[in-house]
Amino acid sequence: MWYSHGKRIIADKFVRKGIMSITNTRKLSNSITSFGPCLCMISFYFCDEKQKVLSILTILTYLACSGFGYGSGYVVNFNDIIPMYSGFVFGIVNTFSSLAGVWGNMIAAIVLKESTLSNWRPLFILFSIVYFLAGVVYLPWGSALPEKWAEFPANAPNDEEVPMQDVNLNEVHA
């Protein structure tokens, strides 16, 4: 968790200092989130039982790269694009994206008759393809520009707003 917050702070500084736009910051973070794990899956494909240190470093790199999506990548991108409906849409998207975990386990159960490294290798390639496709799709079409239809209304006071000191609570509950 601390890792995501530190990365978010760095991404915010890039945007505030004009080094990168919000869209490019999201694309960079999402690219690291997609292409980093893709390379890690390919690395797992070439690891064997004797390369324990490389396997552990690959796992740590995988986890570090996966964390880039939180705080400055795709997870907060809903707030950029559709601020008024971000929670609702994030809930729907997160529900469908969790199906990948279900399908991944089902595919692993079909492919893995026994848990040997040679049986895992096709899965590493399959997972690397999924990560690669996610990154390739996000690069040209990812954006942080808000949609006009999903922006919050202007902060102009409306007719129903009454300062709290002018509200008589006895009248409200009557």
Backbone as ProteinMPNN parsed JSONL, in Angstrom:
{"seq_chain_A": "MWYSHGKRIIADKFVRKGIMSITNTRKLSNSITSFGPCLCMISFYFCDEKQKVLSILTILTYLACSGFGYGSGYVVNFNDIIPMYSGFVFGIVNTFSSLAGVWGNMIAAIVLKESTLSNWRPLFILFSIVYFLAGVVYLPWGSALPEKWAEFPANAPNDEEVPMQDVNLNEVHA", "coords_chain_A": {"N_chain_A": [[0.831, -1.186, 0.0], [1.918, 1.276, 0.819], [3.722, 1.634, -1.177], [2.174, 2.174, -3.467], [1.138, 4.665, -2.739], [3.444, 6.255, -2.601], [4.298, 6.189, -5.264], [2.121, 7.422, -6.442], [2.387, 10.011, -5.451], [4.739, 10.816, -6.732], [3.861, 10.709, -9.396], [1.899, 12.714, -9.292], [3.546, 14.947, -8.865], [4.898, 15.021, -11.307], [2.794, 15.801, -12.971], [1.991, 18.268, -11.834], [4.311, 19.824, -12.142], [4.384, 20.045, -14.816], [5.727, 18.194, -16.348], [4.603, 15.898, -17.397], [1.441, 15.209, -18.934], [-1.818, 14.561, -17.482], [-3.068, 12.469, -18.837], [-0.854, 11.233, -20.148], [0.581, 10.477, -17.898], [-1.147, 8.577, -16.79], [-1.072, 6.725, -18.883], [1.642, 5.975, -18.862], [1.842, 4.809, -16.286], [-0.033, 2.731, -16.552], [1.152, 1.319, -18.632], [3.476, 0.352, -17.415], [2.198, -1.25, -15.549], [1.075, -3.153, -17.22], [2.99, -4.083, -19.22], [5.249, -4.685, -17.7], [4.504, -6.934, -15.904], [3.93, -8.66, -18.041], [6.473, -9.142, -19.169], [7.577, -10.35, -16.93], [6.094, -12.725, -16.765], [7.023, -13.98, -19.071], [9.66, -14.27, -18.294], [9.291, -16.081, -16.18], [8.62, -18.292, -17.703], [11.074, -19.108, -18.72], [12.495, -19.751, -16.46], [13.876, -22.241, -14.284], [13.875, -24.983, -11.886], [16.309, -24.642, -10.601], [16.902, -21.977, -10.548], [16.263, -20.225, -8.304], [16.69, -17.709, -7.076], [16.407, -15.932, -9.228], [13.738, -16.47, -9.802], [12.46, -15.529, -7.471], [13.18, -12.805, -7.566], [11.856, -12.17, -9.912], [9.186, -12.524, -9.143], [8.99, -10.477, -7.205], [9.469, -8.237, -8.839], [7.279, -8.479, -10.535], [5.153, -8.009, -8.719], [5.776, -5.377, -7.943], [5.549, -3.984, -10.385], [2.863, -4.484, -10.954], [1.629, -2.933, -9.043], [1.656, -0.357, -10.04], [-0.699, 0.344, -11.273], [-2.419, 1.198, -9.361], [-3.337, 4.144, -7.681], [-2.108, 5.867, -9.603], [-2.718, 4.972, -12.087], [-4.786, 2.894, -14.041], [-6.796, 2.462, -12.117], [-7.499, 4.883, -10.85], [-8.258, 6.252, -13.053], [-10.935, 6.295, -13.756], [-11.981, 8.339, -12.199], [-10.963, 10.537, -13.519], [-12.123, 10.472, -16.093], [-14.955, 10.068, -15.878], [-16.134, 11.63, -13.574], [-18.537, 12.021, -12.073], [-19.851, 9.597, -12.107], [-18.022, 7.712, -11.384], [-17.668, 5.883, -9.215], [-19.828, 4.085, -9.494], [-19.413, 3.036, -12.123], [-16.833, 2.015, -11.796], [-17.369, -0.026, -9.967], [-18.905, -1.794, -11.56], [-17.066, -2.421, -13.639], [-14.979, -3.507, -12.117], [-16.243, -5.747, -11.102], [-16.627, -7.297, -13.444], [-13.945, -7.54, -14.198], [-12.946, -9.11, -12.194], [-13.759, -11.552, -12.981], [-11.743, -12.495, -14.567], [-9.959, -13.609, -12.774], [-11.442, -15.817, -11.962], [-11.784, -17.186, -14.416], [-9.082, -17.561, -15.044], [-8.278, -19.359, -13.045], [-9.914, -21.516, -13.742], [-8.937, -22.145, -16.303], [-6.325, -22.804, -15.605], [-6.843, -25.104, -14.082], [-7.752, -26.806, -16.071], [-5.528, -27.006, -17.801], [-3.424, -27.779, -16.113], [-2.726, -30.809, -15.29], [-1.04, -32.027, -13.581], [1.012, -30.368, -11.213], [3.566, -29.261, -12.542], [6.554, -27.649, -13.687], [6.82, -27.646, -16.467], [4.171, -27.93, -17.235], [3.132, -25.528, -16.372], [4.254, -23.636, -18.041], [2.878, -23.074, -20.601], [0.749, -21.603, -19.552], [2.04, -19.357, -18.482], [2.796, -18.09, -20.85], [0.261, -17.601, -21.982], [-0.829, -15.854, -20.019], [0.999, -13.767, -20.242], [0.388, -12.85, -22.79], [-2.201, -11.85, -22.38], [-1.657, -9.714, -20.585], [-0.039, -8.178, -22.293], [-1.828, -7.514, -24.397], [-3.671, -5.974, -22.956], [-2.108, -3.735, -22.308], [-1.456, -2.799, -24.886], [-3.955, -2.102, -25.904], [-4.701, -0.018, -24.188], [-2.823, 2.014, -24.638], [-3.267, 3.515, -27.204], [-5.956, 4.288, -26.856], [-6.455, 5.056, -24.255], [-7.267, 7.644, -21.925], [-7.383, 10.716, -20.06], [-9.116, 12.704, -20.165], [-11.979, 14.434, -19.183], [-15.355, 13.372, -19.664], [-17.951, 15.293, -20.992], [-20.654, 14.817, -20.353], [-20.501, 13.546, -17.949], [-19.512, 15.154, -15.974], [-19.387, 16.902, -12.852], [-22.065, 19.061, -11.828], [-21.882, 22.669, -12.127], [-20.532, 24.652, -9.457], [-22.373, 26.49, -8.659], [-24.671, 28.127, -6.473], [-27.801, 26.594, -5.746], [-31.417, 26.972, -5.798], [-32.378, 25.587, -3.609], [-30.512, 25.53, -1.613], [-29.729, 26.369, 1.671], [-28.254, 28.274, 4.165], [-26.864, 26.649, 7.045], [-27.231, 27.891, 9.557], [-29.626, 29.183, 9.238], [-31.574, 27.289, 9.301], [-34.316, 25.919, 10.893], [-34.53, 23.406, 13.027], [-36.728, 22.369, 14.367], [-38.877, 22.882, 12.682], [-38.221, 21.297, 10.514], [-38.52, 18.642, 11.391], [-41.188, 18.543, 11.993]], "CA_chain_A": [[0.0, 0.0, 0.0], [2.786, 2.451, 0.888], [4.359, 1.733, -2.485], [1.231, 2.856, -4.356], [1.036, 6.072, -2.349], [4.68, 6.924, -3.013], [4.262, 6.308, -6.711], [1.086, 8.42, -6.731], [2.964, 11.326, -5.153], [5.672, 11.118, -7.825], [3.047, 10.997, -10.591], [1.295, 14.039, -9.094], [4.587, 15.964, -9.072], [5.104, 15.114, -12.756], [1.686, 16.566, -13.55], [2.022, 19.647, -11.321], [5.457, 20.548, -12.695], [4.233, 20.11, -16.264], [6.597, 17.226, -17.013], [3.707, 15.009, -18.141], [0.008, 15.474, -18.777], [-2.49, 13.509, -16.714], [-3.258, 11.326, -19.738], [0.422, 10.535, -20.325], [0.917, 9.851, -16.618], [-1.964, 7.358, -16.712], [-0.568, 5.768, -19.873], [2.915, 5.451, -18.369], [1.568, 3.906, -15.165], [-0.7, 1.537, -17.051], [2.125, 0.557, -19.416], [4.303, -0.386, -16.454], [1.319, -2.258, -14.962], [0.784, -4.204, -18.201], [4.145, -4.661, -19.888], [6.146, -5.257, -16.687], [4.091, -8.31, -15.625], [4.068, -9.449, -19.269], [7.872, -9.587, -19.221], [7.8, -11.274, -15.811], [5.534, -14.028, -17.152], [7.97, -14.569, -20.022], [10.809, -14.68, -17.484], [8.903, -17.327, -15.502], [8.65, -19.359, -18.699], [12.446, -19.57, -18.896], [13.078, -20.168, -15.18], [13.724, -23.646, -13.895], [13.934, -25.202, -10.441], [17.615, -24.249, -10.072], [17.021, -20.516, -10.567], [15.361, -19.741, -7.252], [16.885, -16.269, -6.864], [15.77, -15.267, -10.365], [12.287, -16.621, -9.629], [12.026, -14.617, -6.404], [13.294, -11.444, -8.103], [10.783, -12.002, -10.898], [7.94, -12.337, -8.383], [9.027, -9.132, -6.621], [9.303, -7.289, -9.943], [5.878, -8.611, -10.953], [4.311, -7.311, -7.743], [6.061, -3.938, -8.018], [4.952, -3.456, -11.623], [1.405, -4.557, -10.835], [1.185, -1.851, -8.178], [1.603, 0.935, -10.718], [-2.068, 0.656, -11.679], [-3.123, 1.818, -8.243], [-2.856, 5.463, -7.302], [-1.83, 6.772, -10.723], [-2.98, 4.29, -13.356], [-6.155, 2.629, -14.474], [-7.756, 2.465, -11.01], [-7.983, 6.25, -10.635], [-8.632, 6.832, -14.338], [-12.385, 6.514, -13.759], [-12.217, 9.671, -11.629], [-10.62, 11.527, -14.541], [-13.002, 10.415, -17.258], [-16.376, 10.197, -15.532], [-16.102, 11.886, -12.13], [-19.833, 11.931, -11.411], [-20.305, 8.206, -12.081], [-16.839, 6.859, -11.288], [-17.873, 4.778, -8.277], [-20.759, 3.134, -10.094], [-18.767, 2.37, -13.252], [-15.725, 1.222, -11.262], [-17.954, -1.241, -9.4], [-19.271, -2.705, -12.648], [-15.845, -2.878, -14.302], [-14.248, -4.36, -11.186], [-16.958, -7.022, -11.052], [-16.286, -8.071, -14.634], [-12.514, -7.852, -14.226], [-12.677, -10.21, -11.263], [-14.004, -12.802, -13.701], [-10.454, -12.973, -15.066], [-9.435, -14.502, -11.745], [-12.206, -17.069, -12.027], [-11.424, -17.87, -15.654], [-7.683, -17.98, -14.939], [-8.235, -20.589, -12.25], [-10.53, -22.593, -14.519], [-7.985, -22.518, -17.354], [-5.213, -23.496, -14.941], [-7.309, -26.444, -13.706], [-7.83, -27.621, -17.288], [-4.187, -27.21, -18.348], [-2.531, -28.422, -15.142], [-3.123, -32.123, -14.772], [-0.172, -32.088, -12.407], [1.677, -29.077, -11.07], [4.985, -29.273, -12.887], [6.972, -26.432, -14.378], [6.516, -27.761, -17.902], [2.736, -27.7, -17.407], [2.846, -24.113, -16.117], [4.826, -22.77, -19.085], [1.867, -22.503, -21.514], [-0.033, -20.594, -18.831], [2.836, -18.133, -18.419], [2.688, -17.437, -22.16], [-1.114, -17.102, -22.096], [-0.98, -14.684, -19.154], [1.789, -12.662, -20.799], [-0.379, -12.322, -23.928], [-3.297, -11.047, -21.824], [-1.061, -8.456, -20.113], [0.414, -7.415, -23.456], [-3.004, -6.964, -25.079], [-4.225, -4.901, -22.119], [-1.261, -2.556, -22.488], [-1.552, -2.316, -26.262], [-5.267, -1.47, -26.072], [-4.774, 1.221, -23.413], [-1.936, 3.067, -25.159], [-3.881, 4.47, -28.14], [-7.306, 4.728, -26.509], [-6.538, 5.555, -22.89], [-7.364, 9.093, -21.825], [-7.778, 11.261, -18.761], [-9.976, 13.853, -20.44], [-13.329, 14.163, -18.677], [-16.504, 13.403, -20.566], [-18.833, 16.413, -20.625], [-21.909, 14.335, -19.784], [-20.277, 12.932, -16.644], [-18.899, 16.102, -15.052], [-20.255, 17.419, -11.803], [-22.623, 20.374, -12.172], [-21.115, 23.812, -11.621], [-20.699, 24.88, -8.021], [-23.269, 27.629, -8.415], [-25.697, 27.764, -5.488], [-29.129, 26.433, -6.334], [-32.493, 27.577, -5.009], [-32.698, 24.807, -2.419], [-29.464, 25.651, -0.613], [-30.005, 27.306, 2.757], [-27.191, 28.175, 5.169], [-27.282, 25.854, 8.203], [-27.678, 28.711, 10.682], [-30.989, 29.631, 8.964], [-32.499, 26.154, 9.342], [-34.954, 25.649, 12.179], [-34.699, 21.959, 13.063], [-38.078, 22.029, 14.83], [-39.759, 22.899, 11.519], [-37.858, 20.199, 9.626], [-39.048, 17.383, 11.912], [-42.626, 18.639, 12.278]], "C_chain_A": [[0.88, 1.256, 0.0], [3.444, 2.698, -0.46], [3.461, 2.502, -3.46], [1.131, 4.335, -4.025], [2.285, 6.854, -2.76], [4.726, 7.162, -4.51], [3.247, 7.359, -7.144], [1.627, 9.826, -6.514], [3.929, 11.746, -6.261], [4.901, 11.471, -9.098], [2.392, 12.369, -10.48], [2.313, 15.155, -9.308], [4.889, 16.132, -10.557], [4.031, 15.983, -13.399], [1.767, 18.022, -13.117], [3.165, 20.464, -11.896], [5.407, 20.632, -14.216], [5.137, 19.164, -17.028], [5.764, 16.298, -17.898], [2.268, 15.459, -17.936], [-0.604, 14.347, -17.943], [-2.676, 12.273, -17.586], [-1.962, 10.548, -19.91], [0.891, 9.873, -19.038], [0.145, 8.551, -16.451], [-1.444, 6.293, -17.68], [0.762, 5.159, -19.435], [2.683, 4.441, -17.25], [0.922, 2.619, -15.644], [0.242, 0.686, -17.898], [3.036, -0.251, -18.509], [3.492, -1.513, -15.837], [1.067, -3.411, -15.923], [2.045, -4.879, -18.736], [5.167, -5.244, -18.908], [5.76, -6.687, -16.325], [4.161, -9.219, -16.856], [5.49, -10.006, -19.379], [8.193, -10.56, -18.094], [7.252, -12.662, -16.124], [6.446, -14.737, -18.147], [9.216, -15.043, -19.285], [10.511, -15.971, -16.726], [8.973, -18.517, -16.46], [10.056, -19.956, -18.805], [13.123, -19.985, -17.593], [12.939, -21.678, -15.002], [13.925, -23.764, -12.388], [15.243, -24.728, -9.817], [17.766, -22.732, -9.935], [16.068, -19.882, -9.554], [15.481, -18.233, -7.041], [16.223, -15.481, -7.995], [14.246, -15.341, -10.248], [11.755, -15.655, -8.578], [12.1, -13.166, -6.877], [12.198, -11.161, -9.136], [9.448, -11.788, -10.206], [7.889, -10.93, -7.793], [8.839, -8.055, -7.693], [7.864, -7.295, -10.438], [4.966, -7.825, -10.013], [4.523, -5.799, -7.795], [5.424, -3.324, -9.258], [3.431, -3.461, -11.547], [0.859, -3.413, -9.995], [1.084, -0.498, -8.85], [0.198, 1.312, -11.16], [-2.861, 1.361, -10.6], [-2.513, 3.181, -7.963], [-2.563, 6.396, -8.452], [-2.109, 6.13, -12.078], [-4.453, 4.094, -13.613], [-7.178, 2.719, -13.35], [-8.326, 3.86, -10.775], [-8.439, 6.92, -11.928], [-10.138, 7.068, -14.461], [-12.721, 7.904, -13.217], [-11.908, 10.775, -12.632], [-11.701, 11.611, -15.612], [-14.454, 10.713, -16.91], [-16.524, 10.456, -14.035], [-17.443, 11.683, -11.424], [-20.296, 10.48, -11.237], [-19.163, 7.223, -11.834], [-17.03, 5.675, -10.35], [-18.748, 3.689, -8.852], [-20.079, 2.334, -11.203], [-17.596, 1.519, -12.772], [-16.249, -0.082, -10.668], [-18.311, -2.258, -10.465], [-18.021, -3.288, -13.306], [-15.062, -3.825, -13.397], [-14.921, -5.725, -11.049], [-16.589, -7.886, -12.248], [-14.801, -8.432, -14.679], [-12.162, -8.961, -13.244], [-12.992, -11.558, -11.897], [-12.714, -13.368, -14.288], [-9.803, -13.91, -14.056], [-10.141, -15.842, -11.737], [-11.802, -17.857, -13.263], [-9.979, -18.356, -15.627], [-7.54, -19.262, -14.145], [-8.844, -21.763, -13.005], [-9.59, -23.076, -15.622], [-6.81, -23.275, -16.752], [-5.618, -24.914, -14.556], [-7.38, -27.364, -14.922], [-6.433, -27.98, -17.788], [-3.311, -28.031, -17.405], [-3.117, -29.741, -14.653], [-2.274, -32.474, -13.553], [0.665, -30.819, -12.402], [3.181, -29.21, -11.279], [5.303, -27.999, -13.662], [6.64, -26.494, -15.863], [5.027, -27.571, -18.179], [2.365, -26.231, -17.197], [3.294, -23.219, -17.264], [3.794, -22.256, -20.094], [0.999, -21.431, -20.841], [0.731, -19.281, -18.718], [2.753, -17.37, -19.744], [1.295, -16.849, -22.344], [-1.309, -15.836, -21.265], [-0.178, -13.499, -19.68], [1.075, -12.041, -22.0], [-1.512, -11.429, -23.433], [-2.769, -9.703, -21.328], [-0.647, -7.568, -21.289], [-0.766, -6.758, -24.169], [-3.637, -5.828, -24.28], [-3.421, -3.617, -22.286], [-1.385, -1.949, -23.868], [-2.888, -1.612, -26.498], [-5.308, -0.116, -25.362], [-3.941, 2.351, -24.028], [-2.62, 3.999, -26.163], [-5.213, 5.044, -27.666], [-7.454, 5.235, -25.083], [-6.528, 7.074, -22.853], [-7.686, 9.483, -20.39], [-8.659, 12.486, -18.951], [-11.398, 13.548, -19.986], [-14.38, 14.239, -19.777], [-17.456, 14.493, -20.086], [-20.098, 15.933, -19.915], [-21.741, 13.786, -18.371], [-19.594, 13.868, -15.659], [-19.906, 16.52, -13.99], [-20.833, 18.758, -12.245], [-21.768, 21.483, -11.561], [-21.436, 24.04, -10.151], [-21.572, 26.089, -7.712], [-24.333, 27.221, -7.402], [-27.046, 27.599, -6.177], [-30.18, 26.964, -5.369], [-32.761, 26.848, -3.702], [-31.656, 24.948, -1.319], [-29.812, 26.74, 0.393], [-28.862, 27.176, 3.753], [-27.707, 27.474, 6.428], [-27.786, 26.709, 9.358], [-29.11, 29.204, 10.48], [-32.018, 28.503, 9.038], [-33.019, 25.979, 10.758], [-35.27, 24.158, 12.208], [-36.076, 21.542, 13.56], [-39.061, 22.0, 13.663], [-39.485, 21.725, 10.596], [-38.503, 18.904, 10.085], [-40.545, 17.423, 12.159], [-43.463, 17.988, 11.214]], "O_chain_A": [[0.609, 2.197, -0.745], [3.692, 3.844, -0.837], [3.932, 3.375, -4.188], [1.048, 5.17, -4.926], [2.182, 7.993, -3.217], [5.15, 8.224, -4.964], [3.482, 8.099, -8.099], [1.354, 10.729, -7.305], [3.931, 12.904, -6.679], [5.251, 12.423, -9.795], [2.333, 13.109, -11.462], [1.979, 16.197, -9.872], [5.113, 17.25, -11.023], [4.326, 16.803, -14.268], [1.625, 18.921, -13.946], [3.017, 21.666, -12.117], [6.291, 21.224, -14.836], [5.3, 19.312, -18.24], [6.171, 15.956, -19.008], [1.922, 16.019, -16.896], [0.023, 13.31, -17.729], [-2.464, 11.151, -17.125], [-1.969, 9.32, -19.826], [1.529, 8.821, -19.078], [0.705, 7.541, -16.024], [-1.382, 5.111, -17.341], [0.986, 3.962, -19.615], [3.254, 3.351, -17.261], [1.288, 1.534, -15.194], [0.143, -0.541, -17.885], [3.336, -1.41, -18.799], [4.013, -2.607, -15.618], [0.865, -4.542, -15.48], [2.156, -6.105, -18.708], [5.874, -6.193, -19.246], [6.599, -7.582, -16.423], [4.422, -10.416, -16.728], [5.683, -11.191, -19.649], [8.984, -11.486, -18.274], [7.879, -13.666, -15.785], [6.623, -15.953, -18.076], [9.769, -16.094, -19.609], [11.366, -16.852, -16.633], [9.345, -19.62, -16.061], [10.208, -21.168, -18.962], [14.23, -20.523, -17.627], [12.004, -22.298, -15.509], [14.121, -22.762, -11.7], [15.283, -24.44, -8.621], [18.684, -22.266, -9.26], [15.185, -19.104, -9.914], [14.472, -17.554, -6.848], [15.555, -14.478, -7.747], [13.55, -14.376, -10.564], [10.711, -15.033, -8.776], [11.186, -12.383, -6.62], [11.682, -10.046, -9.216], [8.656, -10.952, -10.641], [6.857, -10.263, -7.872], [8.129, -7.074, -7.472], [7.296, -6.241, -10.727], [4.108, -7.065, -10.463], [3.566, -5.03, -7.703], [4.822, -2.252, -9.181], [2.784, -2.531, -12.029], [-0.268, -2.969, -10.217], [0.488, 0.423, -8.292], [-0.072, 2.489, -11.4], [-3.85, 2.036, -10.881], [-1.292, 3.339, -8.007], [-2.743, 7.606, -8.315], [-1.762, 6.701, -13.112], [-5.262, 5.003, -13.428], [-8.339, 3.03, -13.617], [-9.524, 3.999, -10.526], [-8.952, 8.039, -11.897], [-10.564, 7.955, -15.2], [-13.632, 8.566, -13.713], [-12.53, 11.837, -12.595], [-12.136, 12.701, -15.985], [-15.105, 11.519, -17.575], [-16.995, 9.585, -13.304], [-17.471, 11.217, -10.285], [-21.053, 10.178, -10.314], [-19.325, 6.023, -12.054], [-16.594, 4.568, -10.665], [-18.446, 2.504, -8.715], [-20.156, 1.106, -11.226], [-17.383, 0.419, -13.283], [-15.634, -1.133, -10.849], [-18.054, -3.45, -10.301], [-17.925, -4.499, -13.506], [-14.538, -4.837, -13.865], [-14.243, -6.741, -10.897], [-16.275, -9.066, -12.094], [-14.439, -9.512, -15.146], [-11.18, -9.675, -13.444], [-12.542, -12.594, -11.407], [-12.598, -14.577, -14.486], [-9.169, -14.894, -14.437], [-9.515, -16.881, -11.529], [-11.512, -19.05, -13.178], [-9.679, -19.439, -16.128], [-6.774, -20.15, -14.519], [-8.343, -22.884, -12.918], [-9.462, -24.279, -15.848], [-6.35, -24.267, -17.316], [-4.814, -25.838, -14.689], [-7.102, -28.558, -14.819], [-6.181, -29.127, -18.157], [-2.542, -28.882, -17.852], [-3.91, -29.77, -13.713], [-2.737, -33.131, -12.62], [0.986, -30.267, -13.454], [3.959, -29.264, -10.327], [4.412, -27.36, -14.221], [6.223, -25.495, -16.449], [4.659, -27.096, -19.254], [1.394, -25.746, -17.778], [2.747, -22.129, -17.432], [3.836, -21.07, -20.423], [0.571, -20.473, -21.485], [0.141, -18.208, -18.844], [2.652, -16.143, -19.751], [1.159, -15.718, -22.811], [-1.884, -14.858, -21.744], [-0.62, -12.355, -19.578], [1.152, -10.83, -22.204], [-1.758, -10.367, -24.004], [-3.362, -8.663, -21.614], [-0.878, -6.359, -21.278], [-0.707, -5.576, -24.507], [-4.087, -4.837, -24.855], [-3.994, -2.532, -22.395], [-1.416, -0.727, -24.013], [-2.937, -0.621, -27.226], [-5.891, 0.834, -25.884], [-4.322, 3.518, -23.941], [-2.551, 5.213, -25.972], [-5.567, 6.165, -28.032], [-8.495, 5.796, -24.74], [-5.855, 7.715, -23.66], [-8.196, 8.678, -19.611], [-8.918, 13.222, -17.999], [-11.962, 12.52, -20.361], [-14.298, 15.061, -20.69], [-17.731, 14.593, -18.891], [-20.561, 16.578, -18.975], [-22.73, 13.582, -17.666], [-19.139, 13.42, -14.607], [-21.117, 16.491, -14.211], [-20.17, 19.512, -12.957], [-21.029, 21.259, -10.603], [-22.503, 23.654, -9.673], [-21.505, 26.643, -6.614], [-24.845, 26.103, -7.455], [-27.393, 28.363, -7.077], [-29.858, 27.359, -4.248], [-33.319, 27.436, -2.776], [-31.9, 24.521, -0.19], [-30.141, 27.868, 0.028], [-28.53, 26.059, 4.151], [-28.851, 27.681, 6.831], [-28.692, 26.285, 10.076], [-29.755, 29.607, 11.448], [-33.211, 28.745, 8.856], [-32.241, 25.901, 11.708], [-36.166, 23.694, 11.503], [-36.551, 20.463, 13.208], [-39.982, 21.182, 13.653], [-40.404, 21.206, 9.963], [-38.989, 18.135, 9.256], [-41.122, 16.394, 12.511], [-44.69, 17.985, 11.31]]}, "name": "protein", "num_of_chains": 1, "seq": "MWYSHGKRIIADKFVRKGIMSITNTRKLSNSITSFGPCLCMISFYFCDEKQKVLSILTILTYLACSGFGYGSGYVVNFNDIIPMYSGFVFGIVNTFSSLAGVWGNMIAAIVLKESTLSNWRPLFILFSIVYFLAGVVYLPWGSALPEKWAEFPANAPNDEEVPMQDVNLNEVHA"}
